């Protein structure tokens, strides 16, 4: 049977989503739980995408399919909940068609980035980026809107892929005491959101011009001198199918 499973996780103590030798990862933890509970050694789960070390998820989706998994959804749900650590929360388990693939069937994803320009909070240090000066929200939005549409994001990624064209569907910001940035795209490249956020902050703090950001989109080049916003403020927010 094939299952679609949604979860959230605190990425602070993980070396990202993808399994790595001798490193604690979300995929690694989950696969070990499946092996332990259901006694299946060759199990492999497929995430909607990878998150890097220190990146969090409000909603990540993975699929798992194996001929030995023949249980009702609530049995899988209860079994996973009983064994996951306190930094992983299983949200829902659904039986799905055998053709469902968590990565390839995703139509878009939304990422969220949280920035605190109000007052330093030690206990949120792993969950937001603190900047020690007030942000001009309008300038952030002005820069973000440059990225909407289909572009070659080679300048705004550390990906080794040859095809770096992606489509950003929409962007928005929300403000309380913190600034929250939302970016939705058909799919993302490695470090794409963090580099977009860093360039928007540089524009807001008068370190880069809109013209320069636009130039990097029109004339993409690998290794452009764009900073990388810290992982702590980044969340995979929602996956759409």
C-alpha positions as CSV (number, residue, x, y, z in Angstrom):
1,X,0.0,0.0,0.0
2,X,1.0,3.6,-0.5
3,X,0.5,6.3,2.2
4,X,0.7,10.1,2.1
5,X,1.9,11.4,5.5
6,X,2.0,15.0,6.7
7,X,4.2,16.1,9.5
8,X,5.9,19.1,11.1
9,X,9.3,19.3,12.7
10,X,11.7,21.5,14.6
11,X,14.8,21.5,12.4
12,X,17.1,22.9,15.1
13,X,18.8,19.5,15.9
14,X,18.5,17.9,12.5
15,X,21.1,18.0,9.7
16,X,18.2,18.5,7.3
17,X,15.6,16.3,5.8
18,X,17.7,13.9,3.6
19,X,19.3,10.8,5.1
20,X,23.1,11.2,5.7
21,X,25.6,8.8,7.1
22,X,26.3,9.3,10.9
23,X,24.0,12.4,10.9
24,X,20.6,12.8,12.5
25,X,18.1,13.7,9.8
26,X,14.3,13.7,9.6
27,X,14.2,11.1,6.8
28,X,16.7,9.0,8.7
29,X,14.7,9.1,11.9
30,X,11.4,8.2,10.1
31,X,12.9,5.3,8.1
32,X,14.4,3.8,11.3
33,X,11.0,4.1,13.0
34,X,9.3,2.2,10.1
35,X,12.0,-0.4,10.2
36,X,11.7,-0.9,14.0
37,X,7.9,-1.0,14.1
38,X,7.0,-2.8,11.0
39,X,10.2,-5.0,10.6
40,X,10.8,-3.8,7.0
41,X,14.5,-3.3,6.3
42,X,14.3,-2.0,2.8
43,X,11.8,0.8,3.4
44,X,12.4,4.2,1.7
45,X,10.3,7.3,2.3
46,X,10.0,10.1,-0.3
47,X,9.7,13.7,0.8
48,X,8.1,16.5,-1.1
49,X,11.5,18.1,-1.1
50,X,14.6,18.5,1.0
51,X,15.1,21.0,3.8
52,X,18.6,22.0,5.0
53,X,20.2,21.8,8.4
54,X,18.3,24.0,10.8
55,X,15.3,24.6,8.6
56,X,11.9,23.9,10.1
57,X,8.6,22.6,8.6
58,X,5.0,23.5,9.5
59,X,3.9,21.0,6.9
60,X,6.2,18.5,5.1
61,X,4.7,15.7,3.1
62,X,6.2,12.3,2.5
63,X,5.0,9.1,0.8
64,X,5.9,5.6,1.7
65,X,5.0,2.5,-0.3
66,X,5.8,-1.1,0.5
67,X,4.0,-4.4,-0.1
68,X,4.4,-5.3,3.6
69,X,2.5,-2.2,4.7
70,X,-1.1,-3.3,4.8
71,X,-2.6,-1.3,7.7
72,X,-5.4,1.2,8.2
73,X,-4.2,4.8,8.2
74,X,-5.0,5.2,11.9
75,X,-2.8,2.3,12.8
76,X,0.2,3.8,10.9
77,X,-0.6,7.2,12.5
78,X,-0.7,5.8,16.1
79,X,2.4,3.8,15.5
80,X,4.4,6.7,14.3
81,X,3.1,9.1,17.0
82,X,4.2,6.6,19.7
83,X,7.8,6.5,18.4
84,X,8.6,9.9,17.0
85,X,10.8,12.2,19.1
86,X,9.5,15.5,20.6
87,X,10.8,17.5,17.6
88,X,8.7,15.6,15.0
89,X,4.9,15.8,15.0
90,X,2.8,13.5,12.7
91,X,-0.2,15.4,11.5
92,X,-2.1,13.0,9.2
93,X,-1.8,9.6,7.5
94,X,-3.8,8.9,4.3
95,X,-4.0,5.8,2.1
96,X,-3.4,7.0,-1.5
97,X,-3.3,5.6,-5.0
98,X,-0.1,3.6,-5.8
99,X,0.8,6.2,-8.4
100,X,1.1,9.0,-5.8
101,X,4.6,10.4,-5.4
102,X,5.2,13.1,-2.7
103,X,7.8,14.9,-4.7
104,X,6.7,14.6,-8.4
105,X,2.9,15.2,-7.7
106,X,3.5,18.4,-5.8
107,X,2.2,21.4,-7.8
108,X,3.7,24.2,-5.6
109,X,5.1,24.9,-2.2
110,X,5.1,27.9,0.1
111,X,8.0,28.8,2.3
112,X,7.9,31.2,5.2
113,X,10.8,33.3,6.6
114,X,10.5,34.9,10.0
115,X,12.5,38.1,10.9
116,X,12.6,39.8,14.3
117,X,13.5,43.5,14.2
118,X,11.8,44.3,17.5
119,X,13.5,42.9,20.5
120,X,16.1,40.0,20.8
121,X,14.5,36.9,22.3
122,X,17.1,34.3,23.3
123,X,14.5,31.5,23.4
124,X,13.5,32.1,19.7
125,X,17.1,32.2,18.5
126,X,16.7,29.0,16.6
127,X,13.4,30.0,15.1
128,X,13.8,33.4,13.6
129,X,16.5,35.8,12.3
130,X,17.1,38.7,14.6
131,X,18.3,42.0,13.0
132,X,19.3,44.9,15.1
133,X,17.7,47.7,13.1
134,X,14.2,48.4,11.9
135,X,13.1,47.1,8.5
136,X,11.3,49.1,5.9
137,X,8.5,46.6,5.1
138,X,7.6,48.4,1.9
139,X,11.1,48.0,0.6
140,X,11.1,44.3,1.4
141,X,7.8,43.9,-0.6
142,X,9.2,46.0,-3.4
143,X,12.2,43.7,-3.8
144,X,10.2,40.5,-3.4
145,X,7.9,41.5,-6.2
146,X,10.8,41.5,-8.6
147,X,11.0,37.7,-8.2
148,X,7.4,37.0,-9.2
149,X,7.1,35.1,-12.5
150,X,9.3,32.7,-14.3
151,X,13.0,33.5,-14.1
152,X,16.4,31.8,-14.2
153,X,17.4,31.7,-10.5
154,X,21.0,30.7,-11.1
155,X,22.2,33.8,-9.3
156,X,20.0,33.0,-6.3
157,X,20.8,29.4,-5.7
158,X,23.8,27.2,-4.8
159,X,22.2,24.3,-6.8
160,X,24.4,22.3,-9.2
161,X,21.5,21.6,-11.5
162,X,21.8,22.8,-15.1
163,X,18.1,23.8,-15.3
164,X,17.6,26.6,-12.9
165,X,14.4,28.2,-14.3
166,X,11.6,28.3,-11.7
167,X,8.3,30.1,-11.4
168,X,7.4,32.2,-8.3
169,X,3.6,32.4,-8.2
170,X,3.1,34.9,-5.4
171,X,4.8,36.6,-2.5
172,X,3.4,38.4,0.5
173,X,4.5,39.8,3.9
174,X,2.7,39.9,7.2
175,X,3.7,42.1,10.1
176,X,3.1,41.9,13.9
177,X,6.1,42.4,16.1
178,X,7.9,40.3,13.5
179,X,8.1,40.4,9.7
180,X,7.0,37.2,8.1
181,X,7.7,36.7,4.4
182,X,5.8,34.1,2.3
183,X,7.0,32.8,-1.1
184,X,5.1,30.3,-3.2
185,X,6.7,28.7,-6.3
186,X,6.2,25.7,-8.5
187,X,9.4,24.3,-7.0
188,X,12.6,25.7,-5.4
189,X,16.3,25.4,-5.9
190,X,18.8,24.8,-3.1
191,X,19.1,27.9,-0.9
192,X,16.8,29.9,-3.2
193,X,14.6,31.3,-0.6
194,X,17.4,32.2,1.8
195,X,19.2,34.0,-1.0
196,X,16.1,35.9,-2.1
197,X,15.5,36.9,1.5
198,X,19.1,38.0,2.0
199,X,18.9,40.2,-1.2
200,X,15.6,41.8,0.0
201,X,17.2,42.6,3.3
202,X,20.2,44.1,1.6
203,X,17.9,46.3,-0.4
204,X,16.0,47.4,2.7
205,X,19.2,48.3,4.4
206,X,20.5,50.2,1.3
207,X,23.3,47.7,0.6
208,X,22.1,46.7,-2.9
209,X,19.9,48.4,-5.5
210,X,16.7,47.1,-7.1
211,X,18.5,47.5,-10.4
212,X,21.2,45.1,-9.3
213,X,18.7,42.5,-8.2
214,X,16.9,42.9,-11.5
215,X,20.2,42.5,-13.4
216,X,20.9,39.2,-11.6
217,X,17.5,37.9,-12.7
218,X,18.0,39.1,-16.3
219,X,21.6,38.0,-16.6
220,X,21.9,35.0,-14.3
221,X,25.3,33.8,-13.2
222,X,26.4,31.1,-10.9
223,X,28.4,32.3,-7.9
224,X,26.8,35.8,-7.8
225,X,27.8,37.6,-4.6
226,X,24.4,37.1,-2.8
227,X,24.5,36.4,0.9
228,X,22.7,33.4,2.4
229,X,20.1,34.3,5.1
230,X,20.4,32.0,8.2
231,X,18.5,28.7,8.2
232,X,16.9,29.4,11.5
233,X,14.2,31.7,10.1
234,X,13.1,29.4,7.3
235,X,10.0,27.1,7.4
236,X,8.5,24.9,4.8
237,X,5.0,26.2,5.3
238,X,2.7,24.2,2.9
239,X,2.8,21.7,0.1
240,X,0.1,21.8,-2.6
241,X,-1.1,18.9,-4.7
